[in-house]
Amino acid sequence: MSKSKKLDFRPNEYVVYPAHGVGQIVNIEEQEIAGIQLELFVISFEKDKMTLRVPTHKATEVGMRALSSPDIVSRAMTTLKGKAKVKRAMWSRRAQEYEQKINSGDLIAIAEVVRDLHRTDDQREQSYSERQLYEAALERLTREVAAVAGDGEESAQKEIGDYLMSRAA
């Protein structure tokens, strides 16, 4: 692995773990697992009351990354303003694609899911599974936008809501 590929995360830094969203590295610890000494990132997901241990040498492989840059956040927000692209495929196929986008950890892909599944008051109601996917994507997007901006989740949620409403207007 080249020097540029080695992830240089430090305790108290926020990172994005694709399957769980934004978490905070609380510690880097040594642990013996199956007779092998491993260096692990200890990541806390406060909202989910969950702690995850990721071997430092596997962090890139699993897709762990630093928070998005403000530039990527603004591109994701611009994505929210776009026209929803809803394919005519069966719901199970679309749901699978949305799930993959949410778990990719890619902020712009997550914004696409939020955009595509967002409903205004005058549109038909969402199914249960549609609402679950929408809320999962919205929560991931909100947490990362809040972490990048350094604001609370409420202000990030309001900003995202404003973008979605400006599209509807």
C-alpha positions as CSV (number, residue, x, y, z in Angstrom):
1,M,0.0,0.0,0.0
2,S,1.4,3.4,-1.0
3,K,1.9,6.2,1.5
4,S,-0.8,8.3,-0.1
5,K,-3.4,5.4,0.3
6,K,-2.8,5.0,4.1
7,L,-5.6,6.6,5.9
8,D,-4.5,9.0,8.5
9,F,-7.4,9.2,10.9
10,R,-7.0,10.5,14.5
11,P,-9.1,10.2,17.6
12,N,-12.0,12.7,17.8
13,E,-12.2,13.0,14.0
14,Y,-15.5,12.4,12.2
15,V,-15.5,9.7,9.5
16,V,-18.0,8.1,7.2
17,Y,-18.4,4.4,7.4
18,P,-20.5,3.4,4.3
19,A,-23.0,1.0,6.0
20,H,-23.6,3.2,9.1
21,G,-22.9,6.8,8.1
22,V,-21.1,9.4,10.2
23,G,-19.3,8.3,13.3
24,Q,-16.5,9.6,15.5
25,I,-13.2,7.9,16.1
26,V,-13.0,7.7,19.8
27,N,-9.8,5.7,20.1
28,I,-7.1,3.7,18.2
29,E,-6.4,0.5,20.1
30,E,-4.3,-2.6,19.9
31,Q,-6.1,-5.9,20.3
32,E,-5.2,-9.5,19.9
33,I,-7.8,-11.4,17.8
34,A,-7.2,-15.1,17.0
35,G,-3.6,-14.8,18.1
36,I,-2.9,-11.8,15.7
37,Q,-2.1,-8.3,17.0
38,L,-4.4,-5.8,15.3
39,E,-4.5,-2.0,15.4
40,L,-8.2,-0.9,15.4
41,F,-10.1,2.3,14.9
42,V,-12.8,2.5,17.5
43,I,-15.7,4.4,16.0
44,S,-18.7,5.6,18.0
45,F,-22.1,6.1,16.3
46,E,-23.7,8.2,19.1
47,K,-27.2,8.3,17.6
48,D,-27.3,4.5,17.0
49,K,-25.7,3.8,20.4
50,M,-23.2,1.6,18.6
51,T,-19.4,1.2,18.6
52,L,-17.6,-0.3,15.7
53,R,-14.0,-1.6,15.6
54,V,-12.3,-1.4,12.2
55,P,-8.8,-2.8,11.6
56,T,-6.7,0.2,10.5
57,H,-5.3,-1.7,7.5
58,K,-8.8,-2.6,6.3
59,A,-10.3,0.9,6.6
60,T,-9.8,1.8,2.9
61,E,-11.1,-1.6,1.7
62,V,-14.3,-1.2,3.6
63,G,-14.8,2.3,2.2
64,M,-14.2,4.3,5.3
65,R,-13.5,7.9,4.4
66,A,-13.1,11.4,5.8
67,L,-16.1,13.7,5.8
68,S,-17.0,15.2,2.4
69,S,-15.6,18.5,1.4
70,P,-17.9,21.5,1.5
71,D,-17.7,21.4,-2.4
72,I,-19.1,17.9,-2.5
73,V,-21.8,18.9,0.1
74,S,-22.9,21.8,-2.2
75,R,-23.0,19.4,-5.2
76,A,-25.2,17.1,-3.2
77,M,-27.5,20.0,-2.3
78,T,-27.6,21.0,-6.0
79,T,-28.6,17.3,-6.7
80,L,-31.6,17.8,-4.4
81,K,-32.9,20.6,-6.6
82,G,-32.9,18.4,-9.7
83,K,-35.8,16.6,-11.2
84,A,-36.6,13.2,-9.6
85,K,-35.5,10.4,-11.8
86,V,-37.8,7.5,-11.1
87,K,-37.2,4.5,-13.3
88,R,-40.2,2.4,-14.4
89,A,-38.6,-0.8,-13.1
90,M,-40.3,-2.9,-10.5
91,W,-40.2,-1.5,-7.0
92,S,-38.1,-4.4,-5.6
93,R,-35.4,-3.6,-8.2
94,R,-35.5,0.1,-7.5
95,A,-35.5,-0.5,-3.7
96,Q,-32.4,-2.6,-4.1
97,E,-30.7,0.2,-6.1
98,Y,-31.6,2.8,-3.5
99,E,-30.3,0.6,-0.7
100,Q,-27.0,0.2,-2.5
101,K,-26.7,3.9,-3.0
102,I,-27.4,4.6,0.7
103,N,-24.9,2.0,1.8
104,S,-22.3,3.2,-0.7
105,G,-21.4,6.1,1.5
106,D,-21.3,8.4,-1.5
107,L,-23.0,11.7,-0.5
108,I,-24.2,12.5,-4.0
109,A,-25.7,9.1,-4.5
110,I,-27.5,9.5,-1.1
111,A,-28.8,12.9,-2.2
112,E,-30.2,11.3,-5.4
113,V,-32.1,8.8,-3.3
114,V,-33.5,11.6,-1.1
115,R,-34.4,13.6,-4.3
116,D,-36.1,10.6,-6.0
117,L,-38.1,9.5,-3.0
118,H,-39.1,12.9,-1.6
119,R,-42.9,13.6,-1.7
120,T,-44.6,16.9,-1.4
121,D,-48.0,17.1,0.4
122,D,-49.9,17.1,-2.9
123,Q,-48.3,13.9,-4.2
124,R,-49.4,10.4,-3.5
125,E,-48.4,8.9,-0.2
126,Q,-45.3,6.7,0.1
127,S,-45.4,3.0,0.8
128,Y,-43.9,1.8,4.1
129,S,-40.7,0.5,2.4
130,E,-40.4,3.7,0.3
131,R,-40.7,5.8,3.5
132,Q,-38.1,3.7,5.3
133,L,-35.5,4.1,2.5
134,Y,-36.3,7.8,2.2
135,E,-35.8,8.3,6.0
136,A,-32.6,6.3,6.0
137,A,-31.1,8.3,3.1
138,L,-32.3,11.6,4.6
139,E,-30.8,10.8,8.0
140,R,-27.4,9.9,6.4
141,L,-27.4,13.1,4.3
142,T,-28.4,15.2,7.3
143,R,-25.7,13.8,9.6
144,E,-23.0,14.4,7.1
145,V,-24.1,17.9,6.1
146,A,-24.3,18.7,9.9
147,A,-20.9,17.3,10.6
148,V,-19.2,19.1,7.6
149,A,-20.9,22.4,8.5
150,G,-20.2,22.0,12.2
151,D,-23.8,22.9,12.9
152,G,-26.5,20.9,14.6
153,E,-28.6,18.3,12.8
154,E,-31.7,20.6,13.1
155,S,-30.1,23.4,11.0
156,A,-28.9,20.8,8.4
157,Q,-32.4,19.3,8.2
158,K,-33.9,22.7,7.7
159,E,-31.4,23.5,4.9
160,I,-32.1,20.2,3.2
161,G,-35.9,20.8,3.6
162,D,-35.5,24.2,2.0
163,Y,-33.6,22.8,-1.0
164,L,-36.3,20.1,-1.5
165,M,-39.1,22.7,-1.2
166,S,-37.4,25.1,-3.6
167,R,-37.5,22.3,-6.2
168,A,-41.2,21.9,-5.7
169,A,-42.0,25.6,-6.0
